[in-house]
Amino acid sequence: QTPLKKTNALIAQMGITFVNAYVPSALCCPSRASILTGKYPHNHHVVNNTLEGNCSSKSWQKIQEPYTFPALLKSMCGYQTFFAGKYLNEYGAEDAGGVGHVPPGWSFWYALEKNSKYYNYTLSVNGKARRHGENYSVDYLTDVLANMSLDFLEYKSNFEPFFMMISTPAPHSPWTAAPQYKNSFQNVSAPRNSNFNIHGKNKHWLIRQAKTPMTNSSIQFLDDAYRKRWQTLLSVDDLVEKLVKKLEFHGELDNTYIFYTSDNGFHTGQFSLPIDKRQLYEFDIKVPLLVRGPGIKPNQTNKMLVANIDLGPTILDIAGYDLNKTQMDGMSLLPLLRGDKNVTWRSDFLVEYQGEGYNGSDPTCPGLGPGVTHCFPDCVCEDSYNNTYACVRTMSTSWDLQYCEFDDREVFVEVYNLTADPHQINNIAKTIDQEVLEKMNYRLMMLQSCSGATCRTPGVFDPGYRFDPRLMFSNHGVRARRFSARSL
């Protein structure tokens, strides 16, 4: 059972599914910024969903926006470009130019003011505010985005190549399904994997503070959220079908690449955290990535380690732009899409997140002290200032491993061997070979300071990897140096 049956038939079965696709930061704004810039968060400096965290701030607009891949597509490759939907969480904020700000690179701009909504929202239509109410037939955002996209395909110029980015808030909260889908999936509940509703022992304190077992009300809430998310995706599935049919009708389907992905995963009850994202585990950092298009054989799966920083380089590569002229950290997926043999590919990538917290203590959870946020009624908090971490996620013929360090007083380390433990229940940081730990610590340091080509150097388990133990100071020296360099 899936809410995306048509998407699966029209994109996955007609093309390629990347089964190991990830985001370097499991939160909307940093992840979207990575898609647009092709850069890791430490290079685009968007660390969370606030203006202070550089989400759609004046600084982002000045330093990063002119170099996003759509800006290059339009100015350097002669593309007509179309955007519809959620851009960045703080887009339209008064302090950052309001909805009058249209980022460079977009010929047609239909962007949602601020964060996810389904009704009662404002769109920036090429810089002019347009209010929408709550009448399903004219205001339901997923359908409005579909109709605008179809209009663009109908009336665009046939003399220039085109690029469209359609960014549905669904399945983001508030999970408002279209009326015809409100009763779908009544028998669906959140998956009960082996890490569901268990205590996260040997994990960072934020995971350990979750109450186990969860209260019945929390379980009911997360099952309900899971079901509603699926219901909202039925409209996304309709949107995909309409677009593919329109491209086919115009005879453009066979020479158009279509990418389907998401900006983060989501947890519902894993390690007794009710619902959210922004943790370092697979359920939050792993995303779908389906691609169909010219030269892609149908019904393929690819196991290479890919990340959303690869989308910009891939699309520019398809457009024939010289990637050496960009500052992007990602790699073009085009050789993988075409099925080229003997592609040298990465064996690891970086995950990084800077925790958010409030200075005051949360009234629902006075016991946890200041610095926590996103707390549930039964006082399970989903984030905190020192939920700040960086990980190397590595995959090679010999290892499927994740190594993480927290920037907190404990300098807490989590290590998972996903071959033996796919649900990341056992933190093996204390039992794994010391040499592996040292190499991973060094590799993490390298990736956290990487930029452009240095982000694509061989990982620890690549034959080409060189490890010079003389570069390892005492561990604490290394960490102190890295974290001071990293605080923005």
N, C-alpha and C positions, 0 to 999 in steps of 0.2 A: 504493500500500500504506500502510495506517495501522492502528495498534492500536485506534483509536477509531471504528470503522465505525458502531456503533450510536449513539454520542454524536453523530456527524456527522449521521446520518439523523434522530435524534429532537430535536436542538436546533438545529444549524446550518441544516439544510434546512427546518425548521419555523419558522425565525426569522431572526435577523440575525447576521452575522459581522463583527466589527470587525477590519479588516486592519491597523490601526495602533494597537494597544493596547500600553501600556508600563507598566513599574514605575519609580518614581523611585529605587529602590535595589535592585540585583540580588542580594539576600541574604535568606534566610528571615525572620529576625526583624524587621528594619527594614521589609521589604515587607508582612508581615502586620500590623504596627503601622499602616502607612499604610492598609491595607484597613479595619481596625477604626475608625480615628480620622478617616479622610478627610483626613489631614494629611501634608505633606512631612516627611521625617525631621528637618529642622532645627526643626520645631515639635513633634514628639512625642518627640524626643531619644533614640530608639532607634537606636544607630549600628552595632551589630553583634550577634552571637549570644551575647554573654556577659552575665552579671549586671552587671558593671562597665559594659558598653555599654548598660545600661538595659533589657535583654531580660527582661521579666517581673519586674523588680526591685520593691522596696517603693515606690520613687518612681513608677514606671510605674503601679502599682496605685492609688496615692493620687491622682496628678495626671491621668492619661489615662483609665484604665479606666472611671470613672463616666460619661464623656462619649462612649464609643464608640457607634456607631449601634445595635447591639443593645440597649444600655442605654436609649437613647431610645425604641426601638421598644417595649420592654416597659413602661417607666414612663410614657411620654407618649402612646403610640398603642394601648395595650391588647393587644399581641401576646403570644401564647405563643411562646417562643423555645427552640430546640433546637440544641445544639452537639455534634458528635462528631468526634474525630480529633486531629490535631496542632494545638495552639494556638500557643504560642510556645516556642522552643527550650529556654528555662530554666524553663518552667512546672513547678511541683512541686519546685523547688529548696528545700532546707531553710531557707536564709537568707531565703526569700521566702514563707514560710507553708506550704510543702509542698503536697501534693495536697488538703489540707483547704481551701485557698483556692479558692472559686468566684467568679469575677469577677461584678460586678453586671450584670444584663441577661439572665441565662440561667435559664429555667424548668427546663430539663433539660440536664444537663452531663455529658458523657462524654469527658473530655480525656486525651490521652496525656501521661504524665509524660515530660518532657524531649523529646529529638529522635527522629527517624524510626526506627521498627522495624516488623517484620512479625510476629515471634514474641517470646516472653519479655519482655513489657512490663507496665507497670502503668497502669491507667486510673483517673482520678478519676471515680467515679460519684457525682455530686452531692456531692463532697467526701469520699467514702470510697474508700480504695484497693482496687482489685480486680486481682489478679495474673492474668496469662495465660501459658500455657506454649507448647508447640510442636506441639500436635495440630492438623493442618490444619482439621479439620471444626469445631472450636470456638474456635480461637485466631487464625486468619489475619486480620490486622487489617482489611484492606480489606473482607472479608466480614462481620466483626463489625460494622463501621461501617454496612454495608448493612443488616444485620438490625436493628440498633438504630433506624435511620432508618425502616425499614418498620414496626417496632413503634410508633414515635411516630405515624406517619401513621394507624395502625390505632386507637390508643387516645386520641389528642388530643381536646380539646374541640371540638365543632363550632360553638360559640357565640362563639369568638374567632378573629380572623385568626392565621395562624401564619407564623413565619420559621424556616428551617433553614439551618445552616451545616455542611456536611460536608467535612471537611478531610483527605483521604487523604494519608498520607505518600508513597505511590507517585506518581511514579517516582523518589523520592529514594533514595540509597544506604541500606541495603545491597542493594537491588535483588533481593529474594527473590521470585521468581515463585511463583504457586500451582502445585501439582504438575502439574495438567493442562496448564499453559502453559509448562513448563520447556523444551520443545523447539521452541517457535514461532519463526518468523522466522530460521531457520538461515541463510538467504541474505542477511540484511540486514546492512549495515555503515553506519557513520557517513557522512553526506553528504560528498562530495568537492567542495565548492565551490572557487572560485578562491582563497580565503584559507586553504584546508586545507594544513597542513604547509609553510607558507612562512615566511620570516623576517619579523618585524614591524619592518621598517626604518622609521626616522623616527618610531617610537613611543616611549612612555615606557619607561624602562630595564627595568621588570619584564617587559614584553612582549619587549624585545630580548634578555633573558637566556635565553629559551627556546632549546633546542638544535634546529638545523635542519640536515638533516632529522631528524625524530624517530627514535628507535630502533625496531626492529621490535617489541620488547616493549611499548613505549608504544602503538604503533598497534594491536597486538593487544588491549591492555588497553582502549583507548577504544572499539574496535569492539565488544568484548565488553560493555562498560558500556552502549553504545547499544542493543544487542540486548536486554539484560536489562531496561533501562528500559521498552522496548516491551512486553516480556513482563508486567511488573508492571501496565502500563496496561490489559491485557486484563481484569483483575479490576475496574478502575475503570469500564471500558466496561460490564461486567455490572451494576455498581452503578447506573449511570445508567439502564440499561434497566429494572431492577427498580423504581426509584423512579417513573419515568414511567408504567409499567404500573399501579403502585399508585394513583397520582393519577388515572389514567384510570378505574380500577375504581371509585373513590369519587366519580367525576363532578366531580373538582376540577381536572383538567388544564387546562381552558380558561380558568380564572380564576387561574392560578398562573404567576408569572414564574419562570423557571429561568435562572440564570447559571452558565456554566462558564468557569473561568479558572485561572491558576496564579500562584505568587508570584515566580517568576523564570524566565529562560531558562537555557541551559546550553551550554557549548562542549565540543566533542569534536574537538580537533586544529586548530582555527582558530589561525593565527599560531603553530603548533607548541606551543600550550598543551594538554597532554593532556586533562584534564577538570576543570571547576569552573564557577563563575559569577563574580560580583563584579567583572567588567570592564565598561567603559563601552560596549562595542560592541553592535550590534543583536542578535547571537545570545544575549546575556545579559539585555538589558533588555526585549526584546520578548516578549509572552506571547499565548496565545490568549484571545479573549473572544467567547463565543457566548451569545446570549440569545434565549429564546422566551417568549411570554406574550401576554396580552390586548392587542389593538391592534397587534401586531407582524406585518407581512406576512411570509409565508414566503420563504425563499431569497434574502435580501437580503445585500448586503455594504455596509459603510460605511467610508469612507476617512478620516473625521475623526480627529484626534489625541486619543486617550483614554488615561486613566491609571488605575491602581488606586485613586487618591484619589477617583475619581468614583463608586466603587461605593456607599459609605456615603450620599452625598447622593442618589444615584439611588433607593436602597431607601427612604430616608426620604421622598423625594418621592412615590414610589408609595403609601406609607402615609399621605400627606396631611399630613406634618409641615412646618412653616414653616422652610425652610432658613436664613432670616435669623437664626433663633435659635441656630444652631450656629456653631462656630468653624472649620468645615471649609474646606480649601483647594480641594477638588475641585468639580466641576460636575455637576448632574444630567443623566444621559444620556436621561431620559424624552422630551424633545422629539425626539431622534435616533431613539429606539426607535419612536416613533409616526409618524416620517416627516414631522414638521412642516417646512414650507417656511420659508425665510428665517430660519434659526436663526443667530445670531451665535455663533461658536465660537472656541476658542483656536487660536492658530497655533504655540504653543510650550509646552514644560513643562521642568521642572528634573529633572536626574538628579544625585544626590549620594551619595558613599560615603566612609566613613572607614576607611582600611586597618587590618588587624589584623596584628600581628607579635609574635614572642616576643623578650624581652630577650636571651636567650642566642643563640648561633649554632646553626643547625640542624646536627646531627651528620652528616647526609647531604650537607651543602653547606657545609663550613667556609669555602670560598672566597668565598661571597657575604656573609659577615659577619653581624652580628646584625640582628634586625629583620625577618627573612623567616619565612614559615610556609607550611604546606600544600605541602611539597616532595616531589617524586617521586623514586624511586630514582635516576634519571639526573640528579638535581639540577636539576629545573625547578621553580621555586617559583611558586605561584599567588597569593600575597598578601604584603604587607609594610606596615610602618607608613606609608611615604610613597606607598603606592598610594591616596592620598587625593585625590579629584578632585570637580569639579562641572562639569556640562555644561548647555548649553541645546540641546534637541533641537527643531528648528523645521521646520514644514511649511506651505507656503503655495502659492499658484498659481505663484509664481516660484522658490521655493527649497525644497530638501529637504536640510537642513543640520544638522550637529552641531558645536558649538563646545565644547571642554573645556579646563579649566585644572587643573593639578595643584598641590597645596599641598606643594611640595618646594623644595629649594634652587634648582633650575633654573627654577622656575615654568613648567614645561613646558606647551606648548599643543598640542592636536591639533584639527584641523578637517577635516571630511569633507563632500564634496558627493556625496550619495547618489544624485542623479540620474545623474551620470556614473560613479559608483563605489559601487554598492550594497553591495559586500563590504568597504568601508572599508580598502582597501589603501593608498591614497595620502593621506598627511597633507599638506593644502595650506596649513597655517598660515603658511608662509613666502612663499607666492605669492598668497594671496588679498588683495583690495583692503583697504588699511589702514583705510578708513572702516568697512567691514563688521566688521573685527576690533574696532574701538573700540566700535561699537554693540553687538556681541555681549558684549563685556566688561562694558559698562554694564548690559545686560539681565541678565546673569548675576548681577551685584551686586544688582540689584533683586529677582530671584527668590530669591536666597539669604537675603534679609532679609524676604521677603514673608510675610504671614499673612492667611488668610481672603480677603476680596475683592481685596486687592492681588496675590494670586497669579493673578488672572484678568484682569489689565490687558492691553491690546493688546501683542503681541510686535513685534519689530523689523520684520517684513514685513507687519504690519497697516496698513491705511490710517490707522487712528486713532493710530498710534504717534507719540509726540513725543520727540525726542532733543535734549537741551540740552547742547552740548559743554562749557559752563562747569562742568557737574557732573563732568566728567572731570578728576581731578587728574592729576599724572604717574601713569602706569600703576602704578608701584611703590607709590605712596601709596595708590592704590585697593586694590591687592591686600593690602598689609600691613594696612590697616584692616579689610578684609573677613575675612581669616583670623584676626585676633586676636578679632574679634567672634564667630567661628564656633567657636573651640575651646571645648568644653563645660567 
